């Protein structure tokens, strides 16, 4: 994963045509100790992280290819001889450099979350409770800046902010400023996890075929998914007729799913296992028919009640209840 420091570089827009990369890094190892060197051209980009003694890690992108580790380091150094890169040098704290050096191995777990249905403060609390080792990347709306919040085993351990200097200690004041800016201007959030060892990396790549039969979780049936899909479409049409709805339907639904995520994790919008759009459900997770039915039913029943639309919703479900009579009885569906 390609992530650069959010602070301004201490040297910007150096032309690789005039630079010996290895000697440049040696110079800054002696001058500043720890830092990063980013590379950008029209066809490729990458970044190297170094401390006072060695190059720690790197990542290199070219078209659809990505490499990390020593291979990326070699590619960046070698390609700089024939590719015209724009180079930026960033100063990083020695306390943070080893965290930065693991970022190329990070794996995105939540992407394109927005302030329309969640807030940064709540997301930080969620990541603490989940014991995240990784980071939240924040893009503030209205081009008001960017930020990174670092986590180590669920504890906030630092950060990087577009208004900061690389050698300054980023603390709670910066985090509070970032939260407030997203409240004032909106924003988008991406969450990434850093695997801690080879065992974790292997488990991330494991497929259902690699698991023991008892470890493979149940998938909901297509009939139940279709039934819930049709019910939610009826609910959406019911709600859309109300003129005093405080927000758009997708936002209202996602907020309710956030409330229900502790009990029904598959509904968590952050996890993106359950998606409803254009009257269709896309489900890519593990749960039972019963749990899926209960989760959807609880969510839309509560939401209908909150929007003063429950009576009309019940009336509009008459045909649906007859069509799915067996499921209604099996899962004790009541309103």
CORFEN-V438220 format. One record per helix or strand of 2 or more residues. SS is the DSSP state (H for helix, E for strand). FROM is the first residue (numbers start at 1). LEN is the number of residues. If there is no record, write none. Layout:
# CORFEN-V438220
ss->SS from->FROM len->LEN
ss->SS from->FROM len->LEN
This chain:
# CORFEN-V438220
ss->E from->11 len->5
ss->H from->16 len->3
ss->H from->21 len->11
ss->E from->35 len->6
ss->E from->44 len->7
ss->E from->55 len->8
ss->E from->65 len->4
ss->H from->70 len->10
ss->E from->86 len->6
ss->H from->97 len->9
ss->E from->107 len->8
ss->H from->120 len->10
ss->E from->134 len->7
ss->E from->146 len->7
ss->E from->155 len->7
ss->H from->172 len->14
ss->E from->187 len->7
ss->H from->198 len->7
ss->H from->208 len->3
ss->H from->213 len->3
ss->H from->222 len->19
ss->H from->249 len->12
ss->H from->265 len->3
ss->E from->274 len->4
ss->E from->280 len->4
ss->H from->289 len->18
ss->H from->310 len->7
ss->H from->318 len->6
ss->H from->325 len->6
